[in-house]
Amino acid sequence: MSLLLDTVPASVEVVESTLGFGSNNLYTDILIVVLIIVMLALLASALMVNRAMKSIIRITMPELVNEEAARRLANKGWLKRSWNKMMGIRPISEEKDIVIDHEYDGIRELDNPIPIWFNFLFYGTIFFGLVYLFIYQVSGLGMNQDQEYAHEMVVAEKERQAYLAASASNVDESTVEFQPEMAAEGKAIFAANCVACHGGNGEGGIGPNLTDKFWLHGGEIKDVFKTIKYGVPDKGMVPWEQTLSPAQIAQVASYIVTLRDTKPANPKEPQGEEVSYGSTEAAETTAVDNAVDKKTEQ
Ligand code: HEC
């Protein structure tokens, strides 16, 4: 073995094996094959030595061999007896002892004992049932179905939150969607960062009114997201990209969408173009309004 290893100079580049098993190194593969062959040869010679010894014993000490054979036979009988006991089989010679004392048309019945395997199963299931009952119903060690359900739901909810958090931080101006449940967090972000210029209720101040239908940079959620993210630096609107995470921008953008048509006190006069929230996700109120308008038109 060391010989083989020594024939591999350390500087030699590793040669790719073509044998397709073990390591990728050809020398290691050869080593493994040689080792296997050596082991097989050793095994074969050991077997041969064993045979030789046996025939020597047979010739020199025949009584030992006979003894061995007798013992083996006895062992076999023991095996057979315990097997029969397991299966509840009685030898035919004992049949007359267990025949029941009645007969019908020459048919007689044997009073065979219940096989041990059957009893084992029978009492085993009872035992299993008791243990099961104790673990799952009495002791509270194991979870019963309801608890398991609740547990799975908690796990799934955690995974869902993790997934949502991951997908929320990937959001950008082309994928952002209005989500009413984000508005609450958005409101807090707005209160902390935006009220100074846009007013406590989005009515406007230094910055424009965010509650009316008039927008300088578009009033759809994607436009709002973009304006918040990149800002309008030369007009005094801060780019928030560095300060807020994408998820936070999405939240505050969702909050601004909920401000639509809230008509706060002291609104700043409209700036920009009127937007009709065509494909808005949030425009339930506007959609209802439109429907009402249409009805009155008819
Ligand atoms: C320093 C003052 C200031 C702060 C703080 C500020 N804004 Fe603005 N914002 C402005 C100004 C000024 C404009 C108008 C830009 C223009 O004229 O193009 C504007 C415009 C906007 C617009 C576009 C309005 C339109 O009509 O298209 C949105 C949306 C907006 N801001 C959201 C926010 C949000 C959300 C925050 C807080 C994270 C915020 N702003 C913080 C000053 C501010």
Residues whose N, C-alpha, C, O or C-beta is under 5 A from the ligand:
A	BS01	HEC	N193 C194 C197 I206 G207 P208 F214 W215 L216 H217 G218 V224 T227 I228 V232 K235 G236 M237 V238 V252 Q271 G272
